[in-house]
Amino acid sequence: MATKSNKNRPSNYFIITARAYRSNEDSGGVKLTKSGQPIAKCRASISMGKDKEGEYKPSMWAELVGFTREGDDPNEVTEAVGALEAGDYVTVKGRLAMEEWTGDDDVTRQSFTIWVQSIEPFSFDNGEDQKDEEEDEEELI
């Protein structure tokens, strides 16, 4: 049953926190598809938490994809995905898809892709540092 807050979301809509990963060969940035559509990609690991014994479960890997319609300048989401650096933590909202392809060795493979609709930096401090900075600024005035 759909609630008021999620009745317009598709069933494959996800909100996750991920950590960006880039290999040495991957410089990031926004690129153009063959048809001229701006696109940016970045691999990311998604923590699956701990098991009952307190051990971390293996991470899930996904490709974060920011895209812009053909003919438009790259949008903020596409640029943000392209600007991610290795180790950046982000909260991503988007649609999850399972991509399937056949490699050069004729083996069929699958991977997760998140088509990013919004992205923002993630912080572990829950805003506490920001509150401390605001209090310090008030004392200086």
C-alpha positions, 0 to 999 in steps of 0.5 A: 500500500502506498503511503502519502510520502512514496505514492509517486515513487517507482518501485525501483527508486532507492536512497543509499549512501555510497563511497566513490571508487575510481581506478588510476585510469579513471579521471572522472568528468563528464563525457559525451555518448556517441549521440552527444548526450552528456554522461558521467559514471563512477563505481561505488561501494555500498556497505551492507552493514554487519551480521549477527556476529558483528562482522561486516558483510561484503559490500555491494558494488554499483555504477553511479550514472548521471546523465543529461538529455541530448542537446542540453548542457550537463546538469548539476547531477551529471557534473556532481557524479563526474566530480566524485573522487575516490573515497567521497561519501555521498547520499544518492537518490535514483533508480536501480537497474540490473545491467547484463552483458556478454564479455569477450569470453562469451560469459554473461555478466550482471551488475547494478546501475543506479541512475542518479536523480539527486546526489549530495555529500554525506557526513558522519558528524550529523551536523554537530561540527557545524553547530560548534562552528556556529557557536564559535562564530557567535562568541566572536561577534 
